[in-house]
Amino acid sequence: MKILKAVALQPKKLPSKQLYPQLLLDQCFRMWLFWFDFFTCSWTLLVNGRNNNAPKKKPSRSSSDDEDDYKKALAGPRRQATVNVSYKEDEELKTDSDDLVEVCGEDVPPPEEDEFETLERVMEMRIGRKGATGAVTTVYAVEADGDPNANFDPNRQPGEVQYLMKWKNWSHIHNTWETEETLKQQNVKGMKKLDNFKKKDQEKKKWLKAASPEDVEYFNCQQELMDDLHSQYQLVERIIGKRMLPPIVFKSAAGYPDYLCKWQGLSYFECSWEDGALIARKFQKCIDEYMSRNQCKTIPSRECKVLKQRPRFVPMKKQPLYIGADGLELRDYQLEGLNWMAHSWCKYVHFVYS
């Protein structure tokens, strides 16, 4: 569409007064056409620009394409075996309130716990007397009733291969000697660890046959050190807690509480709760030390007031009397570090000073 331009006519002769209204209308009409064409072209360009930026419509699908897609959807991939099931109930099959039956929580039996033990580690192997396996081979049972494998001679008496087992969620004090048959009878878990131990034992025997005497001697020394270290795992280093179980689950004899034991040679991650009667029989000294620490008035406990309400910080301008035995004196930067530690402690700020 072409844009009409208004051109001002300049007549050579002035028109008469009768022609003024007609000329004025003609001029207004020309101006109106000019602005009409201008806005029309602008609107056309604006609409065309929006159409170019707008997303294109997808081509219409024919009925044959829809039928093909429907057949593919029915066939589906071969590896998918799931079927969409509608869980909506029909009006006639809806459950009514009269059909519901109240069941008390006490009548529902609790889920049965898995009573099968799990192997955590195979400690060592021996040739022992037949039947000398099970709970009678624990350390505390041997001390109380004697060793069932005592005075055993493999050259004169029939024996069997036995393995010292460390059980999962049990401390080393409960380790027992077991055979492969007894483990299978108990349906224990983790039998793969026993197979791996057998393979390593065969490889070790092959290496010992081909090793030099010096290497064999070094290996035997290392084995003795490991045996001594394993024996320390059965000794309580200290007791760090106690608890009284409720009467429903109370199992300790003579009313003893359970003690949280830290074992020698093991980290605090290996701490375990043990029966109070057993710990009192073997490690009464550790119990006495634990009770004395809790009752001590000089060592602050968790309930101590000073740990909950710490005093206001007062800077130390001189060396305190409790520091500096044998005439030793702190330097200026050391006294400044001492003030910094005291200030952090009063403000409940954890710190590492090096």
CYANA upper distance limits for C-alpha pairs under 8 A (distance plus 0.5 A):
  1 MET  CA     37 ASP  CA      8.25
  1 MET  CA     41 CYS  CA      8.06
  2 LYS  CA     37 ASP  CA      7.98
  3 ILE  CA     34 PHE  CA      7.04
  3 ILE  CA     37 ASP  CA      5.92
  3 ILE  CA     38 PHE  CA      7.21
  4 LEU  CA     33 LEU  CA      7.23
  4 LEU  CA     34 PHE  CA      5.88
  4 LEU  CA     37 ASP  CA      7.57
  5 LYS  CA     30 ARG  CA      8.17
  5 LYS  CA     31 MET  CA      8.48
  5 LYS  CA     34 PHE  CA      6.31
  6 ALA  CA     27 GLN  CA      8.34
  6 ALA  CA     30 ARG  CA      6.05
  6 ALA  CA     31 MET  CA      6.53
  6 ALA  CA     34 PHE  CA      7.15
  8 ALA  CA     27 GLN  CA      8.46
 11 PRO  CA     15 PRO  CA      8.38
 15 PRO  CA     19 LEU  CA      6.74
 15 PRO  CA     20 TYR  CA      7.71
 16 SER  CA     20 TYR  CA      7.58
 19 LEU  CA     23 LEU  CA      6.76
 20 TYR  CA     24 LEU  CA      6.65
 21 PRO  CA     25 LEU  CA      6.78
 22 GLN  CA     26 ASP  CA      6.74
 23 LEU  CA     27 GLN  CA      6.70
 24 LEU  CA     28 CYS  CA      6.79
 25 LEU  CA     29 PHE  CA      6.62
 26 ASP  CA     30 ARG  CA      6.82
 27 GLN  CA     31 MET  CA      6.88
 28 CYS  CA     32 TRP  CA      6.62
 29 PHE  CA     33 LEU  CA      6.80
 30 ARG  CA     34 PHE  CA      6.83
 31 MET  CA     35 TRP  CA      6.90
 32 TRP  CA     36 PHE  CA      6.56
 33 LEU  CA     37 ASP  CA      6.65
 34 PHE  CA     38 PHE  CA      6.77
 35 TRP  CA     39 PHE  CA      6.71
 36 PHE  CA     40 THR  CA      6.60
 37 ASP  CA     41 CYS  CA      6.69
 38 PHE  CA     42 SER  CA      6.82
 39 PHE  CA     43 TRP  CA      6.59
 40 THR  CA     44 THR  CA      6.79
 41 CYS  CA     45 LEU  CA      6.81
 42 SER  CA     46 LEU  CA      6.75
 43 TRP  CA     47 VAL  CA      6.71
 44 THR  CA     48 ASN  CA      6.75
 45 LEU  CA     49 GLY  CA      6.77
 46 LEU  CA     50 ARG  CA      7.00
 47 VAL  CA     51 ASN  CA      6.85
 48 ASN  CA     52 ASN  CA      6.90
 49 GLY  CA     53 ASN  CA      7.08
 50 ARG  CA     54 ALA  CA      6.64
 61 ARG  CA     65 ASP  CA      6.77
 61 ARG  CA     66 ASP  CA      7.58
 62 SER  CA     66 ASP  CA      7.12
 63 SER  CA     67 GLU  CA      6.78
 64 SER  CA     68 ASP  CA      6.81
 65 ASP  CA     69 ASP  CA      6.78
 66 ASP  CA     70 TYR  CA      6.60
 67 GLU  CA     71 LYS  CA      6.75
 68 ASP  CA     72 LYS  CA      6.80
 69 ASP  CA     73 ALA  CA      6.61
 70 TYR  CA     74 LEU  CA      6.76
 71 LYS  CA     75 ALA  CA      6.70
 72 LYS  CA     76 GLY  CA      6.38
 76 GLY  CA     80 GLN  CA      7.90
 89 GLU  CA     93 LEU  CA      6.51
 89 GLU  CA     94 LYS  CA      6.27
 90 ASP  CA     94 LYS  CA      6.70
 95 THR  CA     99 ASP  CA      6.99
 95 THR  CA    100 LEU  CA      8.31
 96 ASP  CA    100 LEU  CA      7.67
103 VAL  CA    107 ASP  CA      7.62
103 VAL  CA    108 VAL  CA      8.25
104 CYS  CA    108 VAL  CA      7.58
116 PHE  CA    186 GLN  CA      7.60
116 PHE  CA    187 ASN  CA      6.89
116 PHE  CA    188 VAL  CA      5.97
116 PHE  CA    189 LYS  CA      7.56
117 GLU  CA    167 TRP  CA      7.61
117 GLU  CA    168 LYS  CA      7.79
117 GLU  CA    187 ASN  CA      8.45
117 GLU  CA    188 VAL  CA      5.68
117 GLU  CA    189 LYS  CA      6.84
118 THR  CA    167 TRP  CA      6.53
118 THR  CA    168 LYS  CA      6.03
118 THR  CA    188 VAL  CA      6.04
118 THR  CA    189 LYS  CA      5.00
118 THR  CA    190 GLY  CA      6.29
119 LEU  CA    165 MET  CA      7.42
119 LEU  CA    166 LYS  CA      6.93
119 LEU  CA    167 TRP  CA      5.47
119 LEU  CA    168 LYS  CA      6.36
119 LEU  CA    188 VAL  CA      7.55
119 LEU  CA    189 LYS  CA      6.58
119 LEU  CA    190 GLY  CA      5.62
119 LEU  CA    191 MET  CA      7.59
119 LEU  CA    193 LYS  CA      7.96
120 GLU  CA    165 MET  CA      8.15
120 GLU  CA    166 LYS  CA      6.10
120 GLU  CA    167 TRP  CA      5.68
120 GLU  CA    168 LYS  CA      5.42
120 GLU  CA    190 GLY  CA      7.79
120 GLU  CA    193 LYS  CA      8.36
121 ARG  CA    165 MET  CA      6.66
121 ARG  CA    166 LYS  CA      5.58
121 ARG  CA    167 TRP  CA      7.53
121 ARG  CA    193 LYS  CA      7.46
122 VAL  CA    163 TYR  CA      7.25
122 VAL  CA    164 LEU  CA      6.48
122 VAL  CA    165 MET  CA      5.43
122 VAL  CA    166 LYS  CA      6.69
122 VAL  CA    193 LYS  CA      7.70
122 VAL  CA    194 LEU  CA      7.10
122 VAL  CA    197 PHE  CA      7.38
123 MET  CA    163 TYR  CA      7.80
123 MET  CA    164 LEU  CA      5.84
123 MET  CA    165 MET  CA      6.51
123 MET  CA    166 LYS  CA      7.31
124 GLU  CA    163 TYR  CA      6.33
124 GLU  CA    164 LEU  CA      5.87
124 GLU  CA    165 MET  CA      8.39
125 MET  CA    161 VAL  CA      7.62
125 MET  CA    162 GLN  CA      6.24
125 MET  CA    163 TYR  CA      5.00
125 MET  CA    164 LEU  CA      6.77
126 ARG  CA    161 VAL  CA      6.43
126 ARG  CA    162 GLN  CA      5.88
126 ARG  CA    163 TYR  CA      6.98
127 ILE  CA    154 PRO  CA      7.54
127 ILE  CA    159 GLY  CA      6.51
127 ILE  CA    160 GLU  CA      5.92
127 ILE  CA    161 VAL  CA      5.25
127 ILE  CA    162 GLN  CA      6.50
128 GLY  CA    132 ALA  CA      7.46
128 GLY  CA    149 ASN  CA      6.84
128 GLY  CA    152 PHE  CA      7.56
128 GLY  CA    154 PRO  CA      7.84
128 GLY  CA    159 GLY  CA      5.77
128 GLY  CA    160 GLU  CA      6.13
128 GLY  CA    161 VAL  CA      6.96
128 GLY  CA    162 GLN  CA      6.80
129 ARG  CA    148 PRO  CA      8.35
129 ARG  CA    149 ASN  CA      6.19
129 ARG  CA    152 PHE  CA      6.83
129 ARG  CA    154 PRO  CA      8.34
129 ARG  CA    157 GLN  CA      8.09
129 ARG  CA    158 PRO  CA      7.35
129 ARG  CA    159 GLY  CA      5.25
129 ARG  CA    160 GLU  CA      6.96
130 LYS  CA    158 PRO  CA      7.57
130 LYS  CA    159 GLY  CA      5.88
130 LYS  CA    160 GLU  CA      6.40
132 ALA  CA    136 VAL  CA      8.07
132 ALA  CA    137 THR  CA      7.48
132 ALA  CA    148 PRO  CA      5.96
132 ALA  CA    149 ASN  CA      6.35
132 ALA  CA    177 TRP  CA      8.08
133 THR  CA    137 THR  CA      6.48
133 THR  CA    162 GLN  CA      8.33
133 THR  CA    176 THR  CA      7.45
133 THR  CA    177 TRP  CA      5.55
133 THR  CA    178 GLU  CA      5.64
133 THR  CA    179 THR  CA      7.78
134 GLY  CA    138 THR  CA      8.33
134 GLY  CA    176 THR  CA      6.28
134 GLY  CA    177 TRP  CA      6.58
134 GLY  CA    178 GLU  CA      6.62
135 ALA  CA    141 ALA  CA      7.84
135 ALA  CA    176 THR  CA      6.72
136 VAL  CA    141 ALA  CA      5.93
136 VAL  CA    142 VAL  CA      7.13
136 VAL  CA    147 ASP  CA      8.37
136 VAL  CA    148 PRO  CA      7.93
136 VAL  CA    176 THR  CA      8.39
137 THR  CA    141 ALA  CA      6.82
137 THR  CA    142 VAL  CA      6.51
137 THR  CA    147 ASP  CA      7.33
137 THR  CA    148 PRO  CA      7.65
137 THR  CA    175 ASN  CA      8.47
137 THR  CA    176 THR  CA      5.95
137 THR  CA    177 TRP  CA      6.64
138 THR  CA    142 VAL  CA      6.63
138 THR  CA    173 ILE  CA      7.43
138 THR  CA    174 HIS  CA      6.17
138 THR  CA    175 ASN  CA      6.34
138 THR  CA    176 THR  CA      5.79
138 THR  CA    177 TRP  CA      8.38
139 VAL  CA    143 GLU  CA      6.81
139 VAL  CA    173 ILE  CA      6.80
139 VAL  CA    174 HIS  CA      7.71
139 VAL  CA    175 ASN  CA      8.25
140 TYR  CA    144 ALA  CA      6.67
140 TYR  CA    173 ILE  CA      8.18
140 TYR  CA    278 LEU  CA      8.47
141 ALA  CA    145 ASP  CA      6.30
141 ALA  CA    146 GLY  CA      7.61
142 VAL  CA    146 GLY  CA      4.92
142 VAL  CA    147 ASP  CA      5.30
142 VAL  CA    148 PRO  CA      8.19
143 GLU  CA    147 ASP  CA      8.10
152 PHE  CA    157 GLN  CA      7.66
153 ASP  CA    157 GLN  CA      6.29
154 PRO  CA    158 PRO  CA      6.88
154 PRO  CA    159 GLY  CA      6.49
160 GLU  CA    179 THR  CA      8.21
161 VAL  CA    179 THR  CA      6.87
162 GLN  CA    177 TRP  CA      6.53
162 GLN  CA    178 GLU  CA      5.86
162 GLN  CA    179 THR  CA      5.21
162 GLN  CA    180 GLU  CA      8.12
163 TYR  CA    177 TRP  CA      5.81
163 TYR  CA    178 GLU  CA      5.78
163 TYR  CA    179 THR  CA      6.61
164 LEU  CA    175 ASN  CA      7.09
164 LEU  CA    176 THR  CA      6.12
164 LEU  CA    177 TRP  CA      4.90
164 LEU  CA    178 GLU  CA      6.89
165 MET  CA    175 ASN  CA      6.00
165 MET  CA    176 THR  CA      6.04
165 MET  CA    177 TRP  CA      6.65
165 MET  CA    178 GLU  CA      7.42
166 LYS  CA    170 TRP  CA      8.01
166 LYS  CA    171 SER  CA      8.13
166 LYS  CA    172 HIS  CA      6.74
166 LYS  CA    174 HIS  CA      8.08
166 LYS  CA    175 ASN  CA      5.60
166 LYS  CA    176 THR  CA      7.83
167 TRP  CA    171 SER  CA      8.00
167 TRP  CA    172 HIS  CA      8.42
167 TRP  CA    174 HIS  CA      8.19
167 TRP  CA    175 ASN  CA      7.22
170 TRP  CA    174 HIS  CA      6.96
170 TRP  CA    272 SER  CA      8.08
171 SER  CA    175 ASN  CA      8.00
171 SER  CA    234 GLN  CA      8.22
171 SER  CA    270 GLU  CA      8.38
171 SER  CA    272 SER  CA      7.14
172 HIS  CA    233 TYR  CA      6.54
172 HIS  CA    234 GLN  CA      5.94
173 ILE  CA    233 TYR  CA      8.03
173 ILE  CA    234 GLN  CA      5.28
173 ILE  CA    235 LEU  CA      8.33
178 GLU  CA    182 THR  CA      6.71
178 GLU  CA    183 LEU  CA      7.18
179 THR  CA    183 LEU  CA      6.81
180 GLU  CA    184 LYS  CA      6.83
181 GLU  CA    185 GLN  CA      6.71
182 THR  CA    186 GLN  CA      6.80
183 LEU  CA    187 ASN  CA      6.80
183 LEU  CA    188 VAL  CA      6.39
184 LYS  CA    188 VAL  CA      7.08
190 GLY  CA    194 LEU  CA      8.15
191 MET  CA    195 ASP  CA      7.20
192 LYS  CA    196 ASN  CA      6.80
193 LYS  CA    197 PHE  CA      6.68
194 LEU  CA    198 LYS  CA      6.81
195 ASP  CA    199 LYS  CA      6.92
196 ASN  CA    200 LYS  CA      6.78
197 PHE  CA    201 ASP  CA      6.58
198 LYS  CA    202 GLN  CA      6.78
199 LYS  CA    203 GLU  CA      6.82
200 LYS  CA    204 LYS  CA      6.57
201 ASP  CA    205 LYS  CA      6.77
202 GLN  CA    206 LYS  CA      6.85
203 GLU  CA    207 TRP  CA      6.72
204 LYS  CA    208 LEU  CA      6.69
205 LYS  CA    209 LYS  CA      6.90
206 LYS  CA    210 ALA  CA      7.13
207 TRP  CA    211 ALA  CA      6.34
208 LEU  CA    216 VAL  CA      6.91
211 ALA  CA    215 ASP  CA      6.58
211 ALA  CA    216 VAL  CA      6.92
212 SER  CA    216 VAL  CA      6.78
213 PRO  CA    217 GLU  CA      6.62
214 GLU  CA    218 TYR  CA      6.69
215 ASP  CA    219 PHE  CA      6.56
216 VAL  CA    220 ASN  CA      6.70
217 GLU  CA    221 CYS  CA      6.79
218 TYR  CA    222 GLN  CA      6.78
219 PHE  CA    223 GLN  CA      6.64
220 ASN  CA    224 GLU  CA      6.76
221 CYS  CA    225 LEU  CA      6.87
222 GLN  CA    226 MET  CA      6.73
223 GLN  CA    227 ASP  CA      6.71
224 GLU  CA    228 ASP  CA      6.77
225 LEU  CA    229 LEU  CA      6.69
226 MET  CA    230 HIS  CA      6.61
227 ASP  CA    231 SER  CA      6.76
228 ASP  CA    232 GLN  CA      7.04
229 LEU  CA    233 TYR  CA      7.34
229 LEU  CA    265 GLY  CA      7.56
230 HIS  CA    234 GLN  CA      8.00
231 SER  CA    235 LEU  CA      8.02
232 GLN  CA    263 TRP  CA      8.20
232 GLN  CA    264 GLN  CA      6.04
232 GLN  CA    265 GLY  CA      6.83
233 TYR  CA    263 TRP  CA      6.32
233 TYR  CA    264 GLN  CA      5.97
233 TYR  CA    265 GLY  CA      6.56
233 TYR  CA    266 LEU  CA      7.27
234 GLN  CA    263 TRP  CA      7.35
234 GLN  CA    264 GLN  CA      7.96
235 LEU  CA    263 TRP  CA      6.34
235 LEU  CA    264 GLN  CA      6.36
236 VAL  CA    261 CYS  CA      6.74
236 VAL  CA    262 LYS  CA      6.46
236 VAL  CA    263 TRP  CA      5.11
236 VAL  CA    264 GLN  CA      6.55
236 VAL  CA    283 PHE  CA      7.48
236 VAL  CA    286 CYS  CA      7.93
237 GLU  CA    261 CYS  CA      7.97
237 GLU  CA    262 LYS  CA      6.07
237 GLU  CA    263 TRP  CA      5.57
237 GLU  CA    264 GLN  CA      5.52
237 GLU  CA    286 CYS  CA      7.97
238 ARG  CA    261 CYS  CA      6.65
238 ARG  CA    262 LYS  CA      5.87
238 ARG  CA    263 TRP  CA      7.68
238 ARG  CA    286 CYS  CA      6.16
238 ARG  CA    290 TYR  CA      7.95
239 ILE  CA    259 TYR  CA      7.10
239 ILE  CA    260 LEU  CA      6.26
239 ILE  CA    261 CYS  CA      5.15
239 ILE  CA    262 LYS  CA      6.51
239 ILE  CA    286 CYS  CA      6.69
239 ILE  CA    287 ILE  CA      7.10
239 ILE  CA    290 TYR  CA      6.45
240 ILE  CA    259 TYR  CA      8.10
240 ILE  CA    260 LEU  CA      6.18
240 ILE  CA    261 CYS  CA      6.77
240 ILE  CA    262 LYS  CA      7.53
240 ILE  CA    290 TYR  CA      7.50
241 GLY  CA    259 TYR  CA      6.22
241 GLY  CA    260 LEU  CA      5.35
241 GLY  CA    261 CYS  CA      7.98
242 LYS  CA    257 PRO  CA      6.83
242 LYS  CA    258 ASP  CA      5.97
242 LYS  CA    259 TYR  CA      4.82
242 LYS  CA    260 LEU  CA      6.32
243 ARG  CA    257 PRO  CA      6.06
243 ARG  CA    258 ASP  CA      5.87
243 ARG  CA    259 TYR  CA      7.13
244 MET  CA    250 PHE  CA      8.47
244 MET  CA    256 TYR  CA      8.36
244 MET  CA    257 PRO  CA      5.36
244 MET  CA    258 ASP  CA      6.95
245 LEU  CA    249 VAL  CA      6.84
245 LEU  CA    250 PHE  CA      5.76
245 LEU  CA    257 PRO  CA      7.65
245 LEU  CA    258 ASP  CA      8.16
246 PRO  CA    250 PHE  CA      6.19
252 SER  CA    256 TYR  CA      6.15
252 SER  CA    257 PRO  CA      7.30
252 SER  CA    258 ASP  CA      7.82
252 SER  CA    275 ASP  CA      6.32
252 SER  CA    276 GLY  CA      6.69
252 SER  CA    277 ALA  CA      6.86
253 ALA  CA    276 GLY  CA      8.17
253 ALA  CA    277 ALA  CA      6.43
254 ALA  CA    277 ALA  CA      7.82
256 TYR  CA    275 ASP  CA      8.14
256 TYR  CA    276 GLY  CA      5.33
256 TYR  CA    277 ALA  CA      6.35
257 PRO  CA    275 ASP  CA      7.73
257 PRO  CA    276 GLY  CA      5.64
258 ASP  CA    273 TRP  CA      6.66
258 ASP  CA    274 GLU  CA      6.07
258 ASP  CA    275 ASP  CA      5.56
258 ASP  CA    276 GLY  CA      5.20
259 TYR  CA    273 TRP  CA      5.94
259 TYR  CA    274 GLU  CA      5.97
259 TYR  CA    275 ASP  CA      7.26
259 TYR  CA    276 GLY  CA      6.50
259 TYR  CA    279 ILE  CA      8.15
260 LEU  CA    271 CYS  CA      7.05
260 LEU  CA    272 SER  CA      6.01
260 LEU  CA    273 TRP  CA      4.91
260 LEU  CA    274 GLU  CA      6.93
261 CYS  CA    271 CYS  CA      5.98
261 CYS  CA    272 SER  CA      6.10
261 CYS  CA    273 TRP  CA      6.78
261 CYS  CA    274 GLU  CA      7.51
262 LYS  CA    266 LEU  CA      8.08
262 LYS  CA    267 SER  CA      8.13
262 LYS  CA    268 TYR  CA      6.70
262 LYS  CA    270 GLU  CA      7.80
262 LYS  CA    271 CYS  CA      5.41
262 LYS  CA    272 SER  CA      7.74
263 TRP  CA    267 SER  CA      8.11
263 TRP  CA    268 TYR  CA      8.50
263 TRP  CA    270 GLU  CA      7.97
263 TRP  CA    271 CYS  CA      7.19
266 LEU  CA    270 GLU  CA      6.73
267 SER  CA    271 CYS  CA      7.92
274 GLU  CA    278 LEU  CA      7.98
274 GLU  CA    279 ILE  CA      7.49
275 ASP  CA    279 ILE  CA      6.89
276 GLY  CA    280 ALA  CA      6.44
277 ALA  CA    281 ARG  CA      6.65
278 LEU  CA    282 LYS  CA      6.88
279 ILE  CA    283 PHE  CA      5.68
279 ILE  CA    284 GLN  CA      7.12
279 ILE  CA    287 ILE  CA      8.48
280 ALA  CA    284 GLN  CA      5.08
280 ALA  CA    287 ILE  CA      7.60
283 PHE  CA    287 ILE  CA      7.35
284 GLN  CA    288 ASP  CA      6.83
285 LYS  CA    289 GLU  CA      6.77
286 CYS  CA    290 TYR  CA      6.67
287 ILE  CA    291 MET  CA      6.73
288 ASP  CA    292 SER  CA      6.62
289 GLU  CA    293 ARG  CA      6.69
290 TYR  CA    294 ASN  CA      6.90
291 MET  CA    295 GLN  CA      6.68
292 SER  CA    296 CYS  CA      6.32
293 ARG  CA    299 ILE  CA      7.74
294 ASN  CA    301 SER  CA      7.34
296 CYS  CA    300 PRO  CA      8.42
300 PRO  CA    304 CYS  CA      6.12
300 PRO  CA    306 VAL  CA      8.48
300 PRO  CA    307 LEU  CA      8.28
302 ARG  CA    307 LEU  CA      7.74
303 GLU  CA    307 LEU  CA      8.20
304 CYS  CA    308 LYS  CA      7.59
305 LYS  CA    309 GLN  CA      6.44
305 LYS  CA    310 ARG  CA      8.45
306 VAL  CA    310 ARG  CA      5.72
306 VAL  CA    311 PRO  CA      8.12
310 ARG  CA    346 CYS  CA      6.12
310 ARG  CA    347 LYS  CA      8.43
311 PRO  CA    346 CYS  CA      6.78
312 ARG  CA    346 CYS  CA      6.91
313 PHE  CA    342 ALA  CA      7.63
313 PHE  CA    343 HIS  CA      6.23
313 PHE  CA    346 CYS  CA      6.45
315 PRO  CA    339 ASN  CA      6.52
315 PRO  CA    343 HIS  CA      8.42
316 MET  CA    320 PRO  CA      8.02
316 MET  CA    335 LEU  CA      8.30
316 MET  CA    339 ASN  CA      6.86
318 LYS  CA    335 LEU  CA      8.30
319 GLN  CA    323 ILE  CA      7.52
319 GLN  CA    324 GLY  CA      8.38
319 GLN  CA    329 GLU  CA      7.89
319 GLN  CA    330 LEU  CA      7.22
319 GLN  CA    335 LEU  CA      7.44
324 GLY  CA    328 LEU  CA      5.03
324 GLY  CA    329 GLU  CA      5.98
324 GLY  CA    330 LEU  CA      7.85
330 LEU  CA    334 GLN  CA      6.25
330 LEU  CA    335 LEU  CA      6.57
331 ARG  CA    335 LEU  CA      6.70
332 ASP  CA    336 GLU  CA      6.73
333 TYR  CA    337 GLY  CA      6.70
334 GLN  CA    338 LEU  CA      6.73
335 LEU  CA    339 ASN  CA      6.78
336 GLU  CA    340 TRP  CA      6.74
337 GLY  CA    341 MET  CA      6.78
338 LEU  CA    342 ALA  CA      6.75
339 ASN  CA    343 HIS  CA      6.52
340 TRP  CA    344 SER  CA      6.68
341 MET  CA    345 TRP  CA      6.68
341 MET  CA    351 PHE  CA      8.42
341 MET  CA    353 TYR  CA      8.31
342 ALA  CA    346 CYS  CA      6.74
343 HIS  CA    347 LYS  CA      6.78
344 SER  CA    348 TYR  CA      6.74
344 SER  CA    349 VAL  CA      5.44
344 SER  CA    350 HIS  CA      7.50
344 SER  CA    351 PHE  CA      7.82
345 TRP  CA    349 VAL  CA      6.39
345 TRP  CA    350 HIS  CA      7.81
